């Protein structure tokens, strides 16, 4: 008796709709690649097709529920469309027993963001919205678990100031910075109130947001273009002096040391940045629905 072959075949029948359809049309051909006894092959061919489809669909529904909780705005925008995209994702990326469940949500977010970017059947801002919710979820997961995928320490983060220009500011673990073409905060708020915008237009110069774990939830900080430029150079490899020089070159300006250092110190004080690749833990928080309350930061 080939238990492994039977289990492998059943698993594929449960998770692969194309294989199930092939099995319906020509069960002998579908089972040919498996090393089954005549009795095992006969038992599989006698499976109730309706019950098999019902069980397979229940697996999709169960796996999708976590995704729906993580992308409430996308599903509120068009639930039927999002469920259809999830089925496509489910077939392309079968579940893995050794994969953390949160990665399934994150991977779906990336998949649907890329898919929606080229779609003419959805509002142009929908791909931005997918990235917005994915980054919020990922930041919340890091905060909720109390560690990043790199296994952070349990030492609470401490605010700091630059003491000399040779220090190297870097984003703290769990902090995400992303650029959007649309004001996703306003769009999210409108959809939550049942008024999906049909005439939303790109923001001149784009919209940059910091996603940061905090004691009260995920904090979102909207930043202007100069502050975004400063943050782009805070990679843990550049000294503060180099960040000033690179920012001035990027912005084509001079004599900005004071404002740039002041911006870095504000971001250090709010624990968006740390110094010299220091390790810091995130404060555990519950995963909860979020609002479009985004603070503003500027140089």
VEXLOKOL-491723 format. One record per residue: residue in one letter; x negated, y, z negated of N, C-alpha, C in turn. Coordinates in pm, 1 decimal. Each point is the difference from the previous one (the first is absolute). Layout:
N
NODE   aa       n_px       n_py       n_pz      ca_px      ca_py      ca_pz       c_px       c_py       c_pz
NODE    A          X          Y          Z          X          Y          Z          X          Y          Z
...
//
This chain:
299
NODE   aa       n_px       n_py       n_pz      ca_px      ca_py      ca_pz       c_px       c_py       c_pz
NODE    X      -85.3     -120.3        0.0       85.3      120.3        0.0      -87.9      124.0        0.0
NODE    X       27.3       96.6       88.9      -83.9      118.7       16.0       66.0      121.4      -65.0
NODE    X      -13.1        7.4     -132.7       66.1      107.4      -74.6      -47.6      136.6       46.6
NODE    X     -131.7       14.8       19.5      -54.3      129.0       42.7       56.2       44.5      133.2
NODE    X       14.4      -93.5       94.4       55.0       33.1      131.6      146.7       41.5      -11.7
NODE    X       75.2      -72.7      -81.5      141.3       33.1      -20.6       15.1      139.2      -61.6
NODE    X      -79.5       28.1     -102.7        9.4      129.2      -67.2      -38.6      113.1       93.6
NODE    X     -103.6      -22.0       79.1      -43.2      103.5       93.3      107.4       28.7      104.4
NODE    X       60.7     -104.0       49.7      105.4       16.7      100.8      121.4       71.4      -58.4
NODE    X       41.3      -40.7     -118.9      114.7       64.7      -64.7      -28.4      147.4      -27.8
NODE    X     -121.9       30.1      -45.6      -35.9      139.3      -28.8       10.9       85.1      125.4
NODE    X      -46.4      -52.6      112.4        8.7       75.4      125.2      144.3       16.4       44.7
NODE    X       80.4     -102.0      -20.3      142.5       11.4       33.9       67.4      109.3      -83.1
NODE    X      -41.3       14.0     -124.4       61.4       98.9      -88.2      -40.3      142.7       37.3
NODE    X     -122.8       20.5       43.7      -49.6      137.3       17.7      -11.0       45.2      144.3
NODE    X       11.1      -92.8       95.6      -18.1       37.7      140.1      126.1      -21.5       81.1
NODE    X       65.9      109.0       36.5      121.3      -11.5       81.4      -31.0      -57.9      138.7
NODE    X     -109.2       41.6       66.9      -30.3      -61.6      130.9      -16.3     -151.5       -9.1
NODE    X      -66.6      -46.7     -106.6      -18.6     -144.8      -14.5      134.0      -68.9      -23.9
NODE    X       88.8       64.1      -77.9      132.1      -59.1      -23.4       79.7       -9.2      129.8
NODE    X       -9.9      105.7       83.3       73.2       -3.3      127.2      -55.3     -108.9       91.7
NODE    X     -133.0      -15.7        0.0      -61.4     -106.7       78.3       45.4     -136.3      -52.3
NODE    X        3.7      -11.2     -131.8       44.4     -123.6      -65.4      144.4      -32.5       38.8
NODE    X       86.3      103.1        9.6      138.5      -20.4       41.1        7.8      -51.7      143.8
NODE    X      -81.5       59.4       88.5        6.1      -33.3      141.7      -64.6     -134.4       32.4
NODE    X     -113.8      -27.0      -64.6      -73.5     -122.7       30.9      -74.8      -47.4     -124.6
NODE    X       69.1      -64.6      -93.1      -63.4      -39.1     -125.5     -118.6      -95.5       18.7
NODE    X        7.5      -86.5      100.4     -111.5      -93.0       21.2     -127.4       75.9       38.1
NODE    X       12.6       98.4       88.4     -116.6       78.4       40.8      -51.5       85.2     -116.3
NODE    X       91.3       58.0      -78.4      -40.1       85.0     -112.5      -77.0      -78.8     -106.1
NODE    X       39.0     -125.3      -19.7      -62.7      -81.2     -105.0     -122.2      -77.4       49.7
NODE    X      -25.6        6.3      130.2     -105.0      -82.6       59.2     -138.3       27.7      -58.8
NODE    X      -26.3      125.3      -38.9     -133.6       34.9      -49.9      -22.3      -44.1     -144.4
NODE    X      105.3      -51.4      -64.3      -12.4      -45.2     -138.9      -17.1     -152.1       -6.1
NODE    X      -82.3      -44.0      -91.2      -26.2     -143.3      -16.8      105.5      -59.3      -92.9
NODE    X      116.9      -28.9       56.6      114.0      -47.8      -78.0       31.4     -145.0       34.1
NODE    X       53.0      -71.1      -97.7       48.9     -135.3       27.6      133.7       12.8       73.6
NODE    X       46.2     -108.4       57.4      128.3        1.3       71.0      113.6       38.3      -94.6
NODE    X       -7.7      -49.5     -125.2      104.7       31.2      -98.1       -1.2      148.3      -36.3
NODE    X     -119.7       57.0      -16.9      -11.0      141.8      -34.8       50.6       87.6      113.6
NODE    X      -36.4      -35.1      121.2       47.4       76.3      115.9      151.9       -5.1       10.1
NODE    X       55.9     -117.1      -23.6      145.8      -14.9        5.9       67.8       81.3     -109.2
NODE    X      -59.3        0.6     -119.1       58.0       75.9     -111.6        1.1      149.2       30.5
NODE    X     -107.4       48.0       60.5       -5.9      142.1       33.9      101.6       34.8      109.1
NODE    X       16.4      -87.2       95.9       95.2       27.6      108.2      144.3        0.0      -49.4
NODE    X       24.8      -65.1     -115.0      135.0       -5.4      -55.3       31.7      118.6      -91.1
NODE    X      -97.0       90.5      -17.5       24.2      115.9      -85.9      120.2       79.8       50.4
NODE    X       81.1       47.2      -93.6      114.6       83.3       33.8      -51.7      136.2       46.8
NODE    X       24.1       31.8      128.0      -55.9      123.0       56.7       56.7      125.7      -65.8
NODE    X      128.0       -1.2      -32.3       61.5      117.4      -62.7      -60.4       25.5     -138.6
NODE    X      -16.2     -108.0      -76.0      -58.2       15.0     -133.2     -146.5       42.0        8.4
NODE    X      -69.7      -49.6      102.6     -139.6       38.6       20.0       -9.8      149.7       28.9
NODE    X       86.5       50.4       87.6        0.9      143.5       31.5       37.8       82.4     -122.8
NODE    X       97.4      -49.8      -76.6       44.5       71.2     -119.7     -114.1       13.4     -100.5
NODE    X      -73.6     -108.0      -21.5     -111.3        4.1      -94.4     -111.7       90.7       50.7
NODE    X      -29.2       -8.1      129.9     -104.6       84.2       57.8       35.2      147.9      -13.9
NODE    X      126.2       33.2       24.9       42.2      139.2      -12.9       -2.5       47.2     -144.5
NODE    X       26.4      -91.0      -92.8       -5.4       37.6     -141.5     -143.7       33.1      -41.7
NODE    X      -97.6      -68.7       59.5     -139.9       30.1      -29.6      -37.0      138.9       50.0
NODE    X       47.6       34.8      119.4      -26.2      133.9       53.7       61.7      105.7      -90.4
NODE    X      125.1      -22.7      -39.6       70.7       96.5      -83.4      -70.2       19.8     -134.3
NODE    X      -45.5     -110.4      -58.7      -66.6        7.8     -129.5     -130.0       77.8        9.7
NODE    X      -77.6      -25.9      103.3     -127.9       69.4       17.0       21.7      147.0       34.6
NODE    X      112.3       29.6       69.9       25.8      136.8       43.3       42.5       90.7     -115.2
NODE    X       56.5      -56.7     -105.9       53.0       83.2     -108.0     -107.4       88.3      -62.7
NODE    X     -120.0      -54.9      -16.8     -108.1       80.9      -55.0      -36.2      115.1       90.5
NODE    X        7.1      -23.7      130.8      -29.0      104.8       97.4      107.0      109.1       -5.2
NODE    X      124.4      -39.1      -10.7      108.2       99.1       -7.2      -15.1       90.3     -121.5
NODE    X      -42.7      -58.1     -112.9      -19.4       81.7     -119.9     -115.3       98.4       18.2
NODE    X     -100.0      -38.5       78.3     -117.2       85.1       19.2       20.9      107.2      106.1
NODE    X       96.3      -21.7       89.7       25.5       95.3      108.4      147.4       43.4       -0.5
NODE    X       46.6       56.6     -111.0      142.2       34.2       -9.2       43.6      105.3      100.5
NODE    X      -88.0       93.8       33.8       39.5      107.2       91.4       10.3      -52.7      143.6
NODE    X      -94.9      -80.9       40.7        6.7      -58.1      134.6      126.4      -83.9       16.2
NODE    X       32.9      -80.5      -99.7      118.4      -84.0        9.7      127.3       84.7       -9.4
NODE    X       -5.7      111.8      -71.0      115.9       89.8       -3.9       19.1       68.7      135.1
NODE    X     -109.0       25.0       69.8        6.6       63.9      131.5       68.9      -90.0      100.7
NODE    X      -38.9     -128.3        4.6       60.4      -95.3       94.2      -29.0     -141.1      -49.6
NODE    X       89.1      -53.2      -82.3      -22.2     -130.6      -62.2       -5.0     -111.6      103.3
NODE    X       88.4        3.3       99.9        3.4     -105.7      100.7     -130.6       -4.3       78.4
NODE    X      -50.5      117.0       36.4     -125.7        7.0       74.8     -115.5      -54.3      -83.3
NODE    X       -5.3       38.6     -127.4     -110.5      -41.7      -85.4        4.1     -150.6      -25.4
NODE    X      117.9      -56.0      -14.1       10.2     -145.0      -19.3      -44.0      -74.5      125.5
NODE    X       30.2       59.2      114.6      -44.2      -60.8      126.0     -152.9        3.4        8.5
NODE    X      -59.7      112.1      -37.9     -145.5        8.8       -0.2      -59.9      -97.9     -101.2
NODE    X       69.3      -18.9     -110.6      -55.0      -92.6      -99.2       -2.2     -142.9       53.3
NODE    X      103.7      -39.6       74.7        2.8     -133.6       58.6     -118.3      -15.8       95.2
NODE    X      -28.1      104.1       79.5     -116.3       -6.5       90.4     -128.7      -17.2      -80.6
NODE    X      -13.2       76.5     -105.8     -118.1       -8.7      -85.7      -10.8     -139.0      -62.1
NODE    X      111.9      -52.0      -45.7        3.5     -130.9      -65.5      -49.9     -109.8       93.5
NODE    X       39.0        8.9      126.1      -41.3     -101.7       96.1     -146.9       15.4       40.1
NODE    X      -46.0      123.2        6.0     -139.0       24.0       40.2      -98.9      -26.6     -112.9
NODE    X       45.0       24.9     -124.2      -89.2      -14.2     -115.5       64.9      -89.5     -105.5
NODE    X       -8.7     -131.2       17.5       61.1      -91.9      -96.8      -54.8       20.7     -139.9
NODE    X       82.6      -29.3      -99.2      -40.9       16.0     -139.5     -116.1      -92.8      -31.8
NODE    X      -89.8       47.9      -85.4     -114.2      -80.2      -45.3        7.2      -16.3     -150.9
NODE    X      -17.4     -123.1      -46.2       10.2      -27.4     -142.7     -111.3       67.0      -79.3
NODE    X     -115.8       23.7       64.4     -113.7       57.0      -71.3       -5.2      152.0        7.8
NODE    X      102.7       62.8       54.0       -0.2      144.2       17.0       88.0       67.4     -104.8
NODE    X      -51.4      105.1      -61.1       77.4       76.2      -98.4      125.2       55.9       66.6
NODE    X      112.6       -3.0      -71.4      127.6       40.9       59.0       -1.4      145.7       44.1
NODE    X      -74.7       86.2      -71.4        1.3      141.1       37.9      -64.3       22.0      137.4
NODE    X      -91.2      -89.4       40.0      -63.9       14.3      130.4       99.6      -23.9      113.1
NODE    X      100.9      -82.0      -23.8      103.4      -22.4       99.9       72.9      130.8       29.2
NODE    X       28.1       75.7     -105.8       68.1      128.6       14.9      -89.2       99.0       73.2
NODE    X     -125.9        7.4      -41.3      -93.8       94.0       61.0      -21.0      -33.9      147.6
NODE    X      -16.4     -128.6       30.2      -21.0      -41.5      138.7      122.2       28.6       86.6
NODE    X      119.1      -18.4      -57.2      120.6       34.4       74.9        2.7      149.6       28.3
NODE    X      -38.9       80.5      -98.8       -2.3      143.9       19.9      -89.7       40.3      115.3
NODE    X     -118.5      -60.6        7.0      -91.6       29.1      110.1       58.6      -46.2      133.5
NODE    X       60.0     -120.0       -0.2       60.4      -54.0      121.5      111.8       90.1       52.0
NODE    X       88.5       41.1      -87.9      115.2       78.0       45.8      -42.3      142.9       35.2
NODE    X     -100.9       52.6      -69.9      -51.1      133.3       34.5      -53.8        0.0      143.5
NODE    X      -80.2     -100.4       33.7      -55.1       -9.1      135.2      108.7      -24.0      103.6
NODE    X       97.9      -82.8      -35.1      108.6      -30.9       93.6       86.7      122.2       28.3
NODE    X       31.7       74.0     -105.4       88.0      115.7       14.5      -67.6      116.3       70.5
NODE    X     -132.6        3.9       -4.4      -73.0      110.6       62.3       23.0        5.8      150.2
NODE    X       29.9     -114.6       61.1       19.1       -6.6      144.8      146.5      -15.9       39.8
NODE    X       89.7        1.2      -97.9      140.9      -24.0       29.6       72.5      129.2       36.3
NODE    X       81.9       -8.0      105.5       81.3      115.0       40.1      142.1      -10.4      -55.2
NODE    X       26.1     -106.3      -76.8      135.0      -21.3      -52.1       18.4       53.3     -141.6
NODE    X     -104.7       55.8      -56.3        8.2       53.3     -136.4      -50.1      144.0        1.1
NODE    X       37.0       79.0     -101.0      -53.8      136.1       -8.4     -152.6       -2.1       -2.6
NODE    X      -61.5      101.4       55.4     -145.6        3.8       13.0      -71.5       -3.9     -134.4
NODE    X       69.0       40.5     -106.6      -63.5        4.5     -131.8        0.3     -135.4      -71.2
NODE    X       64.5     -102.6       56.8       19.8     -125.6      -70.8     -130.7      -70.3      -34.2
NODE    X      -98.5        5.8       90.2     -129.4      -62.0      -27.9      -68.0       68.6     -117.8
NODE    X        8.0      132.9       -6.3      -53.6       74.6     -114.8       67.4      -44.0     -129.4
NODE    X      130.7      -20.9        7.7       76.4      -40.1     -117.5      -45.4     -137.2      -49.4
NODE    X      -31.0      -90.1       93.1      -49.3     -133.2      -38.0     -133.8       11.4      -72.1
NODE    X      -89.1       86.0       48.8     -129.2       16.3      -65.9       17.2       63.6     -138.1
NODE    X       89.6       94.4       -9.5       30.1       69.5     -125.6       43.8      -99.8     -108.1
NODE    X       95.4      -86.6       35.8       49.7      -96.5      -98.1     -103.2     -108.2      -30.6
NODE    X      -76.1      -39.8      100.3     -103.4     -102.3      -23.7     -106.0       50.6      -97.4
NODE    X      -44.7      122.2       17.1     -103.9       53.9      -87.4       53.5       24.7     -140.9
NODE    X      124.8       41.6       -9.2       60.5       14.7     -132.1        2.7     -134.9      -71.6
NODE    X       46.1     -102.7       70.6        8.8     -133.4      -58.3     -137.6      -50.6      -42.0
NODE    X      -99.7       15.5       88.2     -133.8      -49.7      -31.0      -57.6       70.7     -121.6
NODE    X       22.4      130.0      -10.7      -47.3       74.8     -116.0       70.2      -46.0     -126.8
NODE    X      129.8      -26.2       10.3       75.9      -46.4     -115.7      -45.0     -138.5      -44.4
NODE    X      -31.9      -86.4       95.3      -46.3     -134.9      -34.5     -131.0        6.3      -76.6
NODE    X      -92.9       83.2       46.7     -127.9       15.8      -69.9       23.3       50.4     -141.5
NODE    X       88.6       97.2      -14.5       27.7       55.9     -131.5       69.7     -101.3      -90.2
NODE    X       97.0      -70.9       56.7       78.0      -93.8      -79.4      -84.6     -116.8      -49.7
NODE    X      -91.7      -44.4       84.4      -83.1     -113.6      -38.0     -110.9       39.2      -95.7
NODE    X      -32.6      130.7       -5.0     -107.7       45.9      -86.5     -136.9      -24.1       58.7
NODE    X       -2.4      -41.8      126.6     -129.5      -22.3       64.9       17.3        6.5      150.6
NODE    X     -107.8       26.3       68.4       -0.4        0.4      144.9      -43.9     -137.2       47.8
NODE    X        8.5      -25.1      131.0      -50.3     -127.8       48.8     -146.7      -22.9      -34.7
NODE    X      -73.8      104.7      -35.9     -141.7      -14.0      -35.6      -19.1      -29.4     -148.4
NODE    X      111.3      -26.1      -73.7       -6.4      -31.2     -143.3      -62.0      113.1      -80.9
NODE    X       80.1      102.4      -20.7      -47.9      116.5      -73.8      -16.0      -31.3     -148.3
NODE    X      -77.0       83.8      -68.6      -13.9      -14.4     -144.6      124.3       54.1      -67.2
NODE    X       10.1      -18.2     -130.0      116.4       48.2      -74.4      -27.2      130.9      -72.6
NODE    X     -101.3       71.6       42.6      -32.7      128.3      -61.7       86.3      108.4       62.0
NODE    X       67.6       76.7      -82.6       86.6      105.9       51.4      -83.7      106.5       70.2
NODE    X       50.1       57.8      111.6      -76.3      101.3       70.4      -15.7      127.2      -82.6
NODE    X     -115.0       62.9       12.5      -26.7      123.3      -71.9      -26.4      112.6       98.7
NODE    X       61.5      113.8      -23.1      -23.0      114.8       86.7     -142.2       50.4      -18.7
NODE    X      -55.4       56.2      106.8     -137.1       49.2       -6.8      -15.2      118.8       93.1
NODE    X     -104.6       78.7      -24.3      -34.1      111.4       88.0     -136.8      -26.8       59.5
NODE    X      -24.4       62.8      113.2     -133.4       -5.6       56.0      -97.2       69.3      -94.9
NODE    X     -107.0      -68.0      -34.4     -102.8       62.4      -84.6     -120.9       40.4       82.0
NODE    X      -14.6      -60.4      116.4     -103.0       45.3       93.8       41.9      -42.3      140.0
NODE    X      -61.0       60.7      100.3       41.0      -20.2      138.2      -55.0     -129.1       59.8
NODE    X      -69.1      -81.5      -80.3      -50.7     -128.0       48.3       95.2     -115.4      -32.6
NODE    X      106.6       28.8      -74.7       97.7     -103.8      -29.2       82.0      -31.9      124.0
NODE    X       57.2     -120.4        2.9       67.7      -49.5      120.0      147.5      -31.0      -28.7
NODE    X       88.6       94.5       26.2      143.5      -23.6      -22.1       53.9     -108.1       93.4
NODE    X       94.2      -80.6      -51.3       59.0     -108.2       78.5      143.0      -22.7      -46.8
NODE    X       86.2      -44.2       89.8      137.3      -32.5      -37.9        1.2     -109.4     -105.8
NODE    X       83.5       17.6     -101.9       14.5     -104.7     -100.0       72.0     -120.2       60.5
NODE    X      -22.1     -117.0      -59.3       66.5     -121.4       45.7      152.1       17.1       -8.1
NODE    X       66.6      -44.8      102.3      145.4        6.9        2.6       54.4      124.9       63.5
NODE    X      -83.2      101.4       19.6       44.4      125.1       62.9       -5.6      -16.1      151.9
NODE    X      108.3       39.0       66.2        8.7       -6.4      146.2       20.2      141.0       54.4
NODE    X      -62.6       30.0      112.3       20.1      127.6       68.5       39.7      -30.5      143.7
NODE    X      107.2       60.4       47.2       47.1      -30.3      135.0       50.8      125.9       69.2
NODE    X       -6.8       -4.1      131.5       45.8      111.5       83.5      125.5      -41.0       75.8
NODE    X       94.4       91.1        9.2      126.6      -25.4       67.2       29.1      112.3       98.8
NODE    X       70.7      -35.4      105.9       38.4      101.8       96.6      124.6       75.5      -42.9
NODE    X       80.3      -63.1      -89.7      126.6       58.9      -44.1       -1.4       22.3     -150.4
NODE    X       88.4       86.0      -46.2       16.0       19.9     -144.3       83.1     -117.6      -52.4
NODE    X      -67.1     -109.5      -31.9       69.5     -123.0      -37.6       76.0       14.3     -131.7
NODE    X      -45.2       89.1      -87.8       71.6       21.0     -125.2      139.9       53.8       23.9
NODE    X       11.4       98.0       88.6      131.1       56.6       32.1       88.4     -102.6       71.1
NODE    X      -60.7      -76.8       89.4       76.3     -102.3       72.5       51.1     -106.7      -95.7
NODE    X      -87.5      -44.9      -91.0       40.9      -99.8      -99.7      116.5       50.0      -84.5
NODE    X       -6.9      124.5      -42.1      106.1       57.8      -83.3      132.1        6.9       77.4
NODE    X       -6.9       39.2      126.6      121.3        9.8       81.7       65.0     -137.0       18.8
NODE    X      -80.4     -102.9       26.9       54.7     -134.3       21.4       63.0      -52.7     -127.7
NODE    X      -63.5       26.1     -113.3       56.5      -46.8     -127.9      135.3       64.7      -28.7
NODE    X       21.2      117.9       55.1      128.6       68.0      -19.6       96.7      -27.5      114.7
NODE    X      -34.3      -97.6       83.9       91.4      -41.9      105.7        0.5       85.3      123.1
NODE    X     -104.5       81.0       17.9       -4.8       89.3      116.1     -130.5      -20.5       76.2
NODE    X       -9.5     -110.3       70.2     -121.2      -27.1       76.1      -20.1      109.3      104.9
NODE    X     -111.5       70.7       -4.0      -21.2      110.7       94.8      -15.4      -51.2      142.6
NODE    X       65.7       68.3       92.1      -10.0      -36.4      141.4      -84.3      100.4       77.5
NODE    X      -33.1      112.0      -64.3      -73.4      105.4       70.1     -130.0       37.9      -71.9
NODE    X      -52.7      -92.1      -81.6     -124.2       28.9      -71.7     -112.8       20.7      100.0
NODE    X      -81.5      100.0      -25.2     -110.0       31.3       90.8     -133.1      -14.4      -72.1
NODE    X     -105.8      -30.0       76.4     -132.1      -11.7      -62.5      -39.7      128.9      -70.8
NODE    X      -74.6      -15.9     -108.9      -49.5      115.1      -75.1     -124.6       53.0       68.8
NODE    X       -4.4      129.7       21.0     -118.1       60.1       61.0     -122.6      -26.4      -87.0
NODE    X     -100.4      -61.5       56.8     -120.2      -31.0      -76.3       10.0     -128.9      -79.8
NODE    X      116.4      -65.2        2.5       17.2     -125.7      -72.3       29.3       19.0     -147.5
NODE    X       16.9     -109.7      -68.7       33.2        0.0     -142.8      -85.8     -106.8      -67.9
NODE    X      -79.2       41.3      -98.8      -87.7      -94.1      -71.3       47.6      -16.9     -143.2
NODE    X        2.3     -125.7      -46.9       51.6      -30.3     -133.7      -95.8      -92.8      -73.1
NODE    X      -21.3       29.9     -129.0      -74.8      -88.8      -89.2      101.7      -84.4      -76.1
NODE    X      -21.3     -130.5       -4.2       81.4      -92.3      -79.6      -86.7      -44.3     -117.7
NODE    X       45.4       30.4     -121.0      -83.5      -23.8     -117.9       78.8      -67.7     -111.5
NODE    X      -52.0     -110.6      -55.4       65.8      -60.4     -116.0       -4.3       95.8     -118.5
NODE    X      107.7        3.5      -76.0        3.0       83.3     -120.7       86.4      -68.0     -104.7
NODE    X       -1.6       52.7     -122.0       73.3      -61.8     -110.1      150.5        1.0       23.3
NODE    X       50.7       98.5       73.5      144.3       12.5       19.7       47.3      -56.1      133.4
NODE    X      -90.1      -49.8       80.1       35.8      -52.1      131.4     -104.8       39.6      102.1
NODE    X       27.4      -28.4      125.4      -93.5       39.3      105.0       15.8      149.3       24.7
NODE    X     -110.3       69.9      -14.2        0.1      144.3       21.7      -40.4       28.6      143.6
NODE    X       76.7       85.6       66.6      -32.2       37.4      137.2      -35.2      147.7        4.3
NODE    X     -113.1       29.0       60.0      -52.8      135.5        3.3      -21.0       41.9      144.5
NODE    X       75.5       98.5       44.7      -15.7       49.3      136.3     -116.2       99.2        3.7
NODE    X      -90.4      -18.1       94.0     -118.5       85.6        7.5       -8.9       66.7      136.5
NODE    X      -65.4      116.4        1.8      -14.1       69.7      126.7     -122.1      -51.2       75.7
NODE    X      -19.1       50.5      120.6     -106.5      -50.3       86.8     -140.0       19.4      -58.7
NODE    X      -33.4      116.9      -57.8     -134.8       13.9      -58.6      -26.1      -99.0     -114.0
NODE    X       99.6      -20.9      -87.5      -17.7      -95.9     -109.0      -15.6     -141.8       55.9
NODE    X       75.0      -30.8      104.8      -14.5     -131.2       64.3     -141.5      -18.4       54.5
NODE    X      -56.2      107.9       54.2     -136.7       -6.2       52.3      -99.3      -28.8     -112.1
NODE    X       17.0       67.5     -112.7      -87.7      -23.4     -115.3        9.3     -146.3      -43.0
NODE    X      123.7      -51.3      -11.5       19.5     -138.3      -45.1      -62.1     -100.8       96.5
NODE    X        5.1       28.7      128.3      -56.1      -91.9       98.9     -149.5      -20.8      -20.6
NODE    X      -67.1      101.2      -55.7     -144.2      -10.1      -23.7      -33.4      -54.0     -138.6
NODE    X      101.4      -18.1      -84.9      -24.1      -54.5     -134.5        3.1     -153.0        8.0
NODE    X     -103.9      -55.3       60.1       -4.1     -143.9       26.8      -93.0      -76.1      -93.2
NODE    X      -53.6       67.2     -101.2      -90.7      -66.8      -92.9     -141.7       -9.1       50.0
NODE    X      -23.5       41.3      123.6     -134.6       -2.7       56.9      -60.5      138.4       13.7
NODE    X       85.6      102.3        0.8      -46.8      137.3       14.3       -7.6       68.7     -135.3
NODE    X     -102.2       80.6      -19.5       -7.2       83.1     -119.7       98.1      115.3       15.7
NODE    X       26.5       68.8     -110.7       88.1      117.0        6.6      -57.5      105.0       94.1
NODE    X     -131.3       15.7       -1.3      -64.5       96.6       89.3       23.7      -36.9      146.3
NODE    X       -8.9     -131.6       30.5       23.8      -45.2      136.8      146.6       18.0       38.8
NODE    X       90.9      -21.3      -94.6      143.1       19.1       27.6       27.9      145.0       35.5
NODE    X      -61.5       91.4      -74.2       17.1      142.4       30.1      -50.8       30.2      140.0
NODE    X     -119.4      -48.3       32.0      -59.4       27.6      131.0       84.5      -59.2      112.6
NODE    X       44.0     -124.5      -17.1       79.2      -65.2      104.1      136.3       64.7       16.5
NODE    X       60.8       40.9     -111.9      130.3       66.8        7.5      -12.1      133.5       71.0
NODE    X     -102.1       76.0      -33.7      -20.6      128.9       67.0      -22.6      -19.4      149.4
NODE    X      -75.8     -102.7       36.2      -24.3      -25.4      142.0      129.1      -40.9       70.6
NODE    X       80.0      -86.6      -66.2      125.6      -45.9       60.0       98.1      115.3       17.4
NODE    X        5.8       89.7      -99.7       93.8      112.6        4.1      -57.7      122.4       70.1
NODE    X     -126.7      -11.6       39.5      -68.9      109.0       69.5        4.3      129.2      -80.8
NODE    X      -43.6      -12.3     -122.3       -2.3      115.4      -89.3     -123.7       -8.4      -87.6
NODE    X      -24.9      103.1      -79.8     -115.2        2.9      -90.6       41.7       57.9     -134.7
NODE    X      -92.7       -7.8      -95.5       21.6       58.6     -132.8      126.7      -52.9      -68.3
NODE    X       23.6     -131.3       12.0      119.5      -60.5      -60.2      -34.4      -90.1     -117.9
NODE    X     -120.5        9.5      -52.0      -40.4      -89.1     -109.1       95.0        9.8     -118.3
NODE    X       31.3      121.4      -42.4       88.1       20.3     -115.6      135.6      -64.7       16.3
NODE    X       75.4       32.3      108.1      132.1      -60.6       18.8       -4.1     -151.6       15.8
NODE    X     -102.4      -51.1       68.1       -8.0     -144.6       21.0      -28.3      -71.8     -131.6
NODE    X      -92.8       51.2      -78.7      -29.7      -59.3     -130.5      122.4        9.2      -90.9
NODE    X       71.7      110.3        7.6      121.3       15.0      -81.0      104.0     -105.8       38.8
NODE    X       14.4      -25.0      129.5       92.4     -103.3       46.9      -41.9     -137.5      -49.5
NODE    X     -128.7      -31.3       10.8      -50.0     -129.2      -48.4       27.1      -14.3     -149.3
NODE    X      -23.5      104.8      -76.5       23.0       -6.9     -144.5      147.1      -19.2      -33.5
NODE    X       90.7       62.1       77.6      143.4      -21.0      -23.9       37.6     -145.2       26.6
NODE    X      -56.2      -58.0      106.3       29.8     -138.5       32.5      -65.4      -95.7      -99.5
NODE    X     -114.0       37.5      -55.0      -61.2      -79.0     -107.3       86.7        6.0     -125.4
NODE    X       48.0      120.3      -32.2       81.3       17.7     -120.7      130.9      -77.7        8.0
NODE    X       53.1      -15.6      121.0      126.2      -74.1       16.4      -23.5     -148.6       26.8
NODE    X     -127.6      -42.7       -8.3      -37.3     -141.8       17.8       24.8      -52.8      140.7
NODE    X        8.7       89.7       96.3        1.2      -43.3      139.7     -140.9      -43.1       39.5
NODE    X      -99.3       75.4      -49.0     -140.1      -31.3       27.1      -70.6      -44.9     -127.3
NODE    X     -104.7      -78.2       16.8      -91.7      -34.4     -107.9     -139.9       37.1       45.4
NODE    X      -97.7      -25.6      -84.2     -137.4       36.0       32.5      -90.1     -121.9       11.8
NODE    X      -83.9        0.4      102.2     -105.3     -100.4       15.3       53.2     -142.7       -5.4
NODE    X      108.2      -26.7       75.0       56.9     -134.8       11.4       39.1      -59.9     -136.1
NODE    X       36.0       85.8      -94.3       39.2      -52.3     -131.2      124.8      -86.0       13.6
NODE    X       10.1     -103.6      -83.6      113.5      -91.7        5.7      105.4       46.2      -99.6
NODE    X      125.3        2.9       43.2      107.4       41.9      -90.3      121.2      -87.1       22.6
NODE    X       70.3      -29.4     -107.1      120.7      -81.7       10.7      120.5       89.2       22.9
NODE    X      106.2      -59.3       50.0      124.0       73.4       18.2       92.3      -27.1     -118.8
NODE    X       83.2       97.1      -32.6       95.7      -17.2     -109.1      116.4      -85.1       50.3
NODE    X       30.3     -113.6      -65.8      110.9      -83.1       47.4      131.7       75.6        1.1
NODE    X       73.1       -9.0      109.4      130.1       65.8       11.8       97.5      -96.2       65.9
NODE    X      129.7       16.7      -23.1       96.9      -85.8       66.5       18.2       42.8      145.1
NODE    X       29.6      -96.4       87.0       32.0       32.1      137.9      144.4       47.9        2.7
NODE    X       21.4      119.2       49.4      133.7       58.2       -7.1       29.3       79.8      126.7
NODE    X      127.8       27.7       27.1       31.6       86.8      113.5      -65.6      135.6      -20.9
NODE    X      -39.8       61.9      108.6      -70.3      126.1      -11.9       80.4      111.7       64.9
NODE    X      -42.1      121.0      -27.4       66.2      115.3       59.4     -101.6       78.0       80.9
NODE    X       43.7      102.8       65.5      -89.8       78.3       83.4      -62.1      115.8      -76.3
NODE    X      -17.8      -16.2     -130.9      -62.1      106.2      -80.2     -149.2       -1.7       24.8
NODE    X      -47.1       86.4       87.3     -140.9        5.7       36.7      -55.0      136.0      -37.8
NODE    X     -106.3        0.7      -79.6      -62.6      124.6      -37.8      -86.7       52.9      112.9
NODE    X      -40.9      124.6      -10.8      -83.4       61.0      104.4     -135.8       35.8      -54.2
NODE    X     -101.8      -17.5       81.2     -137.9       29.5      -39.6      -66.1       72.8      117.0
NODE    X      -83.7       96.6      -29.1      -69.9       72.0      104.7     -137.0       42.1      -48.4
NODE    X      -89.9       32.3       96.4     -132.9       46.4      -34.6       10.4      138.1      -64.1
//
